[in-house]
Amino acid sequence: MLVIVNESAILKIIKHLEEDVYLPKTHWDTRRFKQQSYARAALNDILARLMNKPNHDPHSIVEEYIIEMVIFSRMAKTKDAKLMFDAARYIAENAFAII
C-alpha cells in the first residue's frame, strides 16, 4: 500500500485555494487581478509538485519553490515578470506556513 506522506499538506493547500485565494474579479485593477491570478497558478504548481513527489517532505518541496521564485524574481527583466514571481513567492510562503 502506497502511503502519501504529504497528503495532509495537499488537502490544506486545496482548502486554502478554495477558501482564501478566490478567483480574480474582472472589475479589479490590473495589478491586483494579475497578483491573484499568479497566486492561484503558483498554488496549482505547488500542488502538482507535491503530488509528483508523494513521499517527500512537503516543507522541503515548498521551500525549494520559494527559493526558485526568489531567484527568478531577481532575474526578471520586466516589472510584470517580477510581479509574477513575487506573487508566487508570497503565496508559497503562506502555503509553507499552513502546512
N, CA, C and O atoms as a GROMACS GRO file, in nm:
protein
  396
    1MET      N    1   0.084  -0.118   0.000
    1MET     CA    2   0.000   0.000   0.000
    1MET      C    3   0.089   0.125   0.000
    1MET      O    4   0.181   0.137   0.081
    2LEU      N    5   0.060   0.217  -0.090
    2LEU     CA    6   0.137   0.340  -0.100
    2LEU      C    7   0.088   0.440   0.004
    2LEU      O    8  -0.031   0.470   0.013
    3VAL      N    9   0.181   0.490   0.080
    3VAL     CA   10   0.148   0.590   0.181
    3VAL      C   11   0.192   0.726   0.127
    3VAL      O   12   0.307   0.743   0.088
    4ILE      N   13   0.100   0.819   0.125
    4ILE     CA   14   0.132   0.954   0.077
    4ILE      C   15   0.166   1.040   0.197
    4ILE      O   16   0.078   1.077   0.276
    5VAL      N   17   0.293   1.072   0.210
    5VAL     CA   18   0.342   1.148   0.324
    5VAL      C   19   0.280   1.288   0.327
    5VAL      O   20   0.247   1.338   0.434
    6ASN      N   21   0.265   1.349   0.211
    6ASN     CA   22   0.222   1.488   0.207
    6ASN      C   23   0.074   1.506   0.175
    6ASN      O   24   0.033   1.612   0.130
    7GLU      N   25  -0.007   1.403   0.199
    7GLU     CA   26  -0.150   1.413   0.172
    7GLU      C   27  -0.215   1.526   0.254
    7GLU      O   28  -0.297   1.601   0.202
    8SER      N   29  -0.178   1.536   0.378
    8SER     CA   30  -0.233   1.642   0.464
    8SER      C   31  -0.198   1.780   0.409
    8SER      O   32  -0.283   1.870   0.408
    9ALA      N   33  -0.074   1.797   0.364
    9ALA     CA   34  -0.032   1.925   0.307
    9ALA      C   35  -0.112   1.957   0.182
    9ALA      O   36  -0.154   2.071   0.162
   10ILE      N   37  -0.133   1.857   0.098
   10ILE     CA   38  -0.211   1.876  -0.025
   10ILE      C   39  -0.352   1.922   0.008
   10ILE      O   40  -0.403   2.017  -0.052
   11LEU      N   41  -0.414   1.856   0.104
   11LEU     CA   42  -0.552   1.892   0.142
   11LEU      C   43  -0.558   2.033   0.201
   11LEU      O   44  -0.654   2.106   0.174
   12LYS      N   45  -0.459   2.072   0.280
   12LYS     CA   46  -0.458   2.207   0.338
   12LYS      C   47  -0.442   2.313   0.230
   12LYS      O   48  -0.506   2.418   0.236
   13ILE      N   49  -0.358   2.286   0.131
   13ILE     CA   50  -0.338   2.384   0.023
   13ILE      C   51  -0.463   2.393  -0.064
   13ILE      O   52  -0.501   2.503  -0.105
   14ILE      N   53  -0.528   2.281  -0.091
   14ILE     CA   54  -0.653   2.284  -0.168
   14ILE      C   55  -0.758   2.366  -0.093
   14ILE      O   56  -0.828   2.448  -0.153
   15LYS      N   57  -0.768   2.345   0.037
   15LYS     CA   58  -0.864   2.422   0.118
   15LYS      C   59  -0.830   2.571   0.112
   15LYS      O   60  -0.920   2.654   0.097
   16HIS      N   61  -0.703   2.604   0.125
   16HIS     CA   62  -0.658   2.745   0.118
   16HIS      C   63  -0.694   2.805  -0.018
   16HIS      O   64  -0.741   2.919  -0.026
   17LEU      N   65  -0.670   2.729  -0.124
   17LEU     CA   66  -0.701   2.775  -0.259
   17LEU      C   67  -0.850   2.802  -0.274
   17LEU      O   68  -0.890   2.904  -0.331
   18GLU      N   69  -0.931   2.710  -0.225
   18GLU     CA   70  -1.076   2.723  -0.240
   18GLU      C   71  -1.137   2.832  -0.152
   18GLU      O   72  -1.230   2.900  -0.194
   19GLU      N   73  -1.084   2.849  -0.031
   19GLU     CA   74  -1.145   2.941   0.064
   19GLU      C   75  -1.083   3.080   0.068
   19GLU      O   76  -1.153   3.178   0.096
   20ASP      N   77  -0.954   3.091   0.041
   20ASP     CA   78  -0.886   3.218   0.062
   20ASP      C   79  -0.829   3.283  -0.064
   20ASP      O   80  -0.815   3.405  -0.071
   21VAL      N   81  -0.796   3.202  -0.163
   21VAL     CA   82  -0.734   3.256  -0.284
   21VAL      C   83  -0.837   3.246  -0.396
   21VAL      O   84  -0.825   3.165  -0.488
   22TYR      N   85  -0.936   3.330  -0.384
   22TYR     CA   86  -1.051   3.327  -0.474
   22TYR      C   87  -1.014   3.374  -0.614
   22TYR      O   88  -0.912   3.438  -0.637
   23LEU      N   89  -1.102   3.341  -0.706
   23LEU     CA   90  -1.081   3.382  -0.845
   23LEU      C   91  -1.078   3.534  -0.855
   23LEU      O   92  -1.157   3.602  -0.789
   24PRO      N   93  -0.990   3.587  -0.936
   24PRO     CA   94  -0.986   3.733  -0.954
   24PRO      C   95  -1.114   3.784  -1.020
   24PRO      O   96  -1.177   3.713  -1.099
   25LYS      N   97  -1.149   3.905  -0.986
   25LYS     CA   98  -1.271   3.966  -1.040
   25LYS      C   99  -1.236   4.061  -1.154
   25LYS      O  100  -1.133   4.130  -1.150
   26THR      N  101  -1.320   4.064  -1.253
   26THR     CA  102  -1.292   4.146  -1.372
   26THR      C  103  -1.289   4.295  -1.342
   26THR      O  104  -1.226   4.371  -1.415
   27HIS      N  105  -1.356   4.340  -1.236
   27HIS     CA  106  -1.358   4.483  -1.205
   27HIS      C  107  -1.236   4.529  -1.124
   27HIS      O  108  -1.223   4.648  -1.097
   28TRP      N  109  -1.149   4.438  -1.086
   28TRP     CA  110  -1.029   4.475  -1.012
   28TRP      C  111  -0.933   4.550  -1.103
   28TRP      O  112  -0.938   4.537  -1.226
   29ASP      N  113  -0.844   4.629  -1.041
   29ASP     CA  114  -0.740   4.692  -1.121
   29ASP      C  115  -0.645   4.584  -1.173
   29ASP      O  116  -0.639   4.474  -1.117
   30THR      N  117  -0.572   4.615  -1.277
   30THR     CA  118  -0.489   4.517  -1.348
   30THR      C  119  -0.386   4.451  -1.257
   30THR      O  120  -0.368   4.330  -1.262
   31ARG      N  121  -0.320   4.530  -1.175
   31ARG     CA  122  -0.215   4.474  -1.088
   31ARG      C  123  -0.274   4.372  -0.990
   31ARG      O  124  -0.219   4.263  -0.975
   32ARG      N  125  -0.382   4.406  -0.926
   32ARG     CA  126  -0.445   4.314  -0.830
   32ARG      C  127  -0.495   4.188  -0.901
   32ARG      O  128  -0.480   4.077  -0.848
   33PHE      N  129  -0.552   4.204  -1.018
   33PHE     CA  130  -0.601   4.090  -1.096
   33PHE      C  131  -0.485   3.995  -1.129
   33PHE      O  132  -0.496   3.874  -1.114
   34LYS      N  133  -0.373   4.053  -1.173
   34LYS     CA  134  -0.256   3.971  -1.207
   34LYS      C  135  -0.200   3.901  -1.083
   34LYS      O  136  -0.168   3.782  -1.088
   35GLN      N  137  -0.189   3.973  -0.972
   35GLN     CA  138  -0.136   3.913  -0.850
   35GLN      C  139  -0.219   3.792  -0.809
   35GLN      O  140  -0.164   3.686  -0.775
   36GLN      N  141  -0.350   3.807  -0.811
   36GLN     CA  142  -0.437   3.697  -0.770
   36GLN      C  143  -0.427   3.581  -0.868
   36GLN      O  144  -0.425   3.465  -0.827
   37SER      N  145  -0.420   3.610  -0.996
   37SER     CA  146  -0.405   3.506  -1.097
   37SER      C  147  -0.273   3.431  -1.078
   37SER      O  148  -0.269   3.308  -1.086
   38TYR      N  149  -0.166   3.506  -1.054
   38TYR     CA  150  -0.035   3.444  -1.034
   38TYR      C  151  -0.033   3.361  -0.906
   38TYR      O  152   0.028   3.254  -0.902
   39ALA      N  153  -0.100   3.408  -0.802
   39ALA     CA  154  -0.106   3.334  -0.676
   39ALA      C  155  -0.177   3.200  -0.696
   39ALA      O  156  -0.130   3.097  -0.648
   40ARG      N  157  -0.288   3.203  -0.765
   40ARG     CA  158  -0.362   3.078  -0.791
   40ARG      C  159  -0.279   2.982  -0.876
   40ARG      O  160  -0.277   2.862  -0.850
   41ALA      N  161  -0.211   3.034  -0.975
   41ALA     CA  162  -0.126   2.949  -1.060
   41ALA      C  163  -0.012   2.889  -0.977
   41ALA      O  164   0.023   2.773  -0.995
   42ALA      N  165   0.045   2.968  -0.887
   42ALA     CA  166   0.154   2.919  -0.803
   42ALA      C  167   0.106   2.806  -0.712
   42ALA      O  168   0.176   2.706  -0.696
   43LEU      N  169  -0.011   2.822  -0.652
   43LEU     CA  170  -0.062   2.716  -0.566
   43LEU      C  171  -0.089   2.589  -0.646
   43LEU      O  172  -0.063   2.479  -0.598
   44ASN      N  173  -0.139   2.605  -0.766
   44ASN     CA  174  -0.160   2.487  -0.850
   44ASN      C  175  -0.027   2.421  -0.886
   44ASN      O  176  -0.018   2.298  -0.892
   45ASP      N  177   0.076   2.500  -0.909
   45ASP     CA  178   0.209   2.447  -0.938
   45ASP      C  179   0.264   2.373  -0.815
   45ASP      O  180   0.320   2.264  -0.828
   46ILE      N  181   0.247   2.431  -0.698
   46ILE     CA  182   0.292   2.367  -0.575
   46ILE      C  183   0.217   2.235  -0.554
   46ILE      O  184   0.278   2.135  -0.517
   47LEU      N  185   0.088   2.236  -0.576
   47LEU     CA  186   0.010   2.112  -0.563
   47LEU      C  187   0.062   2.004  -0.658
   47LEU      O  188   0.075   1.888  -0.619
   48ALA      N  189   0.092   2.041  -0.780
   48ALA     CA  190   0.145   1.945  -0.876
   48ALA      C  191   0.279   1.888  -0.828
   48ALA      O  192   0.303   1.768  -0.839
   49ARG      N  193   0.363   1.973  -0.774
   49ARG     CA  194   0.492   1.926  -0.724
   49ARG      C  195   0.474   1.830  -0.607
   49ARG      O  196   0.542   1.728  -0.598
   50LEU      N  197   0.382   1.863  -0.517
   50LEU     CA  198   0.355   1.775  -0.403
   50LEU      C  199   0.300   1.640  -0.449
   50LEU      O  200   0.337   1.536  -0.395
   51MET      N  201   0.213   1.642  -0.546
   51MET     CA  202   0.154   1.518  -0.596
   51MET      C  203   0.256   1.434  -0.673
   51MET      O  204   0.249   1.311  -0.673
   52ASN      N  205   0.350   1.501  -0.739
   52ASN     CA  206   0.454   1.429  -0.813
   52ASN      C  207   0.560   1.368  -0.722
   52ASN      O  208   0.636   1.280  -0.764
   53LYS      N  209   0.565   1.415  -0.599
   53LYS     CA  210   0.663   1.362  -0.502
   53LYS      C  211   0.589   1.327  -0.372
   53LYS      O  212   0.611   1.391  -0.268
   54PRO      N  213   0.503   1.225  -0.378
   54PRO     CA  214   0.415   1.195  -0.264
   54PRO      C  215   0.487   1.153  -0.136
   54PRO      O  216   0.428   1.163  -0.028
   55ASN      N  217   0.610   1.108  -0.145
   55ASN     CA  218   0.681   1.062  -0.026
   55ASN      C  219   0.792   1.155   0.019
   55ASN      O  220   0.875   1.119   0.102
   56HIS      N  221   0.793   1.276  -0.036
   56HIS     CA  222   0.892   1.375   0.005
   56HIS      C  223   0.832   1.469   0.109
   56HIS      O  224   0.711   1.486   0.118
   57ASP      N  225   0.919   1.528   0.187
   57ASP     CA  226   0.875   1.623   0.289
   57ASP      C  227   0.811   1.745   0.221
   57ASP      O  228   0.877   1.812   0.142
   58PRO      N  229   0.684   1.774   0.252
   58PRO     CA  230   0.616   1.885   0.184
   58PRO      C  231   0.681   2.021   0.211
   58PRO      O  232   0.682   2.107   0.124
   59HIS      N  233   0.735   2.039   0.331
   59HIS     CA  234   0.801   2.167   0.360
   59HIS      C  235   0.923   2.187   0.271
   59HIS      O  236   0.950   2.298   0.225
   60SER      N  237   0.997   2.080   0.246
   60SER     CA  238   1.115   2.090   0.159
   60SER      C  239   1.075   2.125   0.016
   60SER      O  240   1.142   2.204  -0.050
   61ILE      N  241   0.966   2.066  -0.030
   61ILE     CA  242   0.919   2.094  -0.166
   61ILE      C  243   0.877   2.240  -0.179
   61ILE      O  244   0.914   2.306  -0.277
   62VAL      N  245   0.803   2.290  -0.083
   62VAL     CA  246   0.756   2.429  -0.088
   62VAL      C  247   0.873   2.524  -0.068
   62VAL      O  248   0.880   2.629  -0.132
   63GLU      N  249   0.965   2.489   0.020
   63GLU     CA  250   1.082   2.574   0.042
   63GLU      C  251   1.165   2.585  -0.087
   63GLU      O  252   1.214   2.693  -0.120
   64GLU      N  253   1.181   2.475  -0.158
   64GLU     CA  254   1.253   2.476  -0.285
   64GLU      C  255   1.182   2.569  -0.385
   64GLU      O  256   1.248   2.642  -0.460
   65TYR      N  257   1.050   2.564  -0.386
   65TYR     CA  258   0.971   2.651  -0.475
   65TYR      C  259   0.994   2.798  -0.439
   65TYR      O  260   1.012   2.882  -0.527
   66ILE      N  261   0.994   2.828  -0.310
   66ILE     CA  262   1.016   2.966  -0.265
   66ILE      C  263   1.153   3.015  -0.312
   66ILE      O  264   1.165   3.127  -0.363
   67ILE      N  265   1.254   2.934  -0.295
   67ILE     CA  266   1.389   2.971  -0.337
   67ILE      C  267   1.393   2.998  -0.487
   67ILE      O  268   1.454   3.095  -0.532
   68GLU      N  269   1.328   2.911  -0.565
   68GLU     CA  270   1.323   2.931  -0.710
   68GLU      C  271   1.257   3.065  -0.744
   68GLU      O  272   1.305   3.137  -0.832
   69MET      N  273   1.149   3.098  -0.675
   69MET     CA  274   1.078   3.223  -0.705
   69MET      C  275   1.163   3.345  -0.669
   69MET      O  276   1.158   3.446  -0.739
   70VAL      N  277   1.239   3.336  -0.561
   70VAL     CA  278   1.329   3.446  -0.524
   70VAL      C  279   1.433   3.466  -0.634
   70VAL      O  280   1.459   3.579  -0.675
   71ILE      N  281   1.491   3.358  -0.680
   71ILE     CA  282   1.593   3.366  -0.786
   71ILE      C  283   1.531   3.422  -0.914
   71ILE      O  284   1.588   3.513  -0.975
   72PHE      N  285   1.416   3.368  -0.954
   72PHE     CA  286   1.351   3.416  -1.076
   72PHE      C  287   1.313   3.563  -1.066
   72PHE      O  288   1.324   3.637  -1.163
   73SER      N  289   1.267   3.605  -0.948
   73SER     CA  290   1.230   3.745  -0.929
   73SER      C  291   1.351   3.836  -0.948
   73SER      O  292   1.341   3.942  -1.009
   74ARG      N  293   1.464   3.793  -0.897
   74ARG     CA  294   1.587   3.874  -0.911
   74ARG      C  295   1.635   3.878  -1.054
   74ARG      O  296   1.697   3.976  -1.096
   75MET      N  297   1.606   3.774  -1.130
   75MET     CA  298   1.649   3.767  -1.270
   75MET      C  299   1.548   3.831  -1.366
   75MET      O  300   1.578   3.850  -1.484
   76ALA      N  301   1.431   3.864  -1.315
   76ALA     CA  302   1.324   3.918  -1.400
   76ALA      C  303   1.368   4.045  -1.470
   76ALA      O  304   1.432   4.132  -1.411
   77LYS      N  305   1.334   4.053  -1.597
   77LYS     CA  306   1.374   4.168  -1.679
   77LYS      C  307   1.262   4.271  -1.694
   77LYS      O  308   1.287   4.383  -1.739
   78THR      N  309   1.140   4.234  -1.655
   78THR     CA  310   1.028   4.328  -1.665
   78THR      C  311   0.955   4.335  -1.531
   78THR      O  312   0.968   4.247  -1.447
   79LYS      N  313   0.880   4.442  -1.514
   79LYS     CA  314   0.801   4.458  -1.392
   79LYS      C  315   0.695   4.349  -1.380
   79LYS      O  316   0.668   4.300  -1.271
   80ASP      N  317   0.635   4.312  -1.493
   80ASP     CA  318   0.533   4.206  -1.491
   80ASP      C  319   0.592   4.072  -1.449
   80ASP      O  320   0.531   3.998  -1.372
   81ALA      N  321   0.711   4.041  -1.498
   81ALA     CA  322   0.775   3.915  -1.461
   81ALA      C  323   0.809   3.916  -1.312
   81ALA      O  324   0.788   3.816  -1.243
   82LYS      N  325   0.860   4.028  -1.263
   82LYS     CA  326   0.892   4.040  -1.121
   82LYS      C  327   0.765   4.026  -1.037
   82LYS      O  328   0.767   3.959  -0.934
   83LEU      N  329   0.656   4.089  -1.079
   83LEU     CA  330   0.529   4.078  -1.009
   83LEU      C  331   0.485   3.932  -1.001
   83LEU      O  332   0.439   3.887  -0.896
   84MET      N  333   0.498   3.860  -1.110
   84MET     CA  334   0.456   3.721  -1.114
   84MET      C  335   0.536   3.637  -1.013
   84MET      O  336   0.478   3.561  -0.936
   85PHE      N  337   0.667   3.650  -1.015
   85PHE     CA  338   0.749   3.570  -0.926
   85PHE      C  339   0.735   3.612  -0.780
   85PHE      O  340   0.741   3.528  -0.690
   86ASP      N  341   0.716   3.742  -0.756
   86ASP     CA  342   0.694   3.789  -0.619
   86ASP      C  343   0.561   3.739  -0.564
   86ASP      O  344   0.553   3.700  -0.447
   87ALA      N  345   0.458   3.740  -0.646
   87ALA     CA  346   0.327   3.689  -0.603
   87ALA      C  347   0.336   3.539  -0.575
   87ALA      O  348   0.277   3.490  -0.478
   88ALA      N  349   0.409   3.468  -0.658
   88ALA     CA  350   0.426   3.324  -0.638
   88ALA      C  351   0.503   3.296  -0.509
   88ALA      O  352   0.468   3.205  -0.434
   89ARG      N  353   0.607   3.374  -0.484
   89ARG     CA  354   0.684   3.356  -0.361
   89ARG      C  355   0.599   3.384  -0.238
   89ARG      O  356   0.601   3.308  -0.140
   90TYR      N  357   0.522   3.492  -0.244
   90TYR     CA  358   0.439   3.530  -0.130
   90TYR      C  359   0.337   3.420  -0.098
   90TYR      O  360   0.321   3.383   0.018
   91ILE      N  361   0.269   3.369  -0.198
   91ILE     CA  362   0.167   3.268  -0.173
   91ILE      C  363   0.233   3.136  -0.131
   91ILE      O  364   0.174   3.060  -0.054
   92ALA      N  365   0.353   3.109  -0.180
   92ALA     CA  366   0.425   2.988  -0.139
   92ALA      C  367   0.465   2.998   0.009
   92ALA      O  368   0.461   2.899   0.082
   93GLU      N  369   0.502   3.118   0.052
   93GLU     CA  370   0.534   3.137   0.194
   93GLU      C  371   0.409   3.113   0.279
   93GLU      O  372   0.419   3.056   0.388
   94ASN      N  373   0.294   3.156   0.232
   94ASN     CA  374   0.169   3.129   0.303
   94ASN      C  375   0.143   2.978   0.308
   94ASN      O  376   0.106   2.924   0.412
   95ALA      N  377   0.163   2.912   0.194
   95ALA     CA  378   0.141   2.767   0.189
   95ALA      C  379   0.235   2.695   0.284
   95ALA      O  380   0.194   2.602   0.353
   96PHE      N  381   0.360   2.739   0.290
   96PHE     CA  382   0.458   2.679   0.382
   96PHE      C  383   0.408   2.690   0.525
   96PHE      O  384   0.419   2.595   0.603
   97ALA      N  385   0.352   2.805   0.560
   97ALA     CA  386   0.305   2.827   0.697
   97ALA      C  387   0.183   2.742   0.731
   97ALA      O  388   0.169   2.699   0.846
   98ILE      N  389   0.096   2.717   0.636
   98ILE     CA  390  -0.027   2.642   0.668
   98ILE      C  391  -0.009   2.491   0.666
   98ILE      O  392  -0.091   2.418   0.721
   99ILE      N  393   0.099   2.444   0.602
   99ILE     CA  394   0.118   2.300   0.602
   99ILE      C  395   0.198   2.257   0.722
   99ILE      O  396   0.224   2.138   0.739
   0.00000   0.00000   0.00000
